[in-house]
């Protein structure tokens, strides 16, 4: 089976289209997984320290000054993820 390994630097529009058109499975490289975990830990440290982080515990754009309550942060991130997936689907045609 063909796989495309995402390493955090190699994904672009051209190969994204190829992945979709050819139904290629994707996987994340071990190095990329490590970076995701490190980033997650850093964001959790900021949140637990009550730091304000744009788009993580604030709104976006004109709502950048709106602080999201700790109980709603996960909901915001899920909504953001859904928007990204929608953009991906729309761009696929």
Residue pairs with C-beta under 8 A, 6 or more apart in sequence:
1 25
2 22
2 24
2 25
3 24
3 25
3 26
3 27
4 15
4 19
4 24
4 25
4 26
4 27
5 26
5 27
5 28
5 29
6 26
6 27
6 28
6 29
6 32
7 28
7 29
7 31
7 32
8 29
8 31
8 32
8 35
17 92
18 24
19 26
20 92
28 36
43 53
43 56
46 53
46 56
47 53
47 56
47 57
47 70
47 73
52 58
52 67
54 60
54 64
55 80
56 73
56 76
56 77
57 67
57 68
57 70
57 73
57 76
58 64
58 65
58 66
58 67
58 68
59 65
59 66
59 68
59 76
60 80
68 76
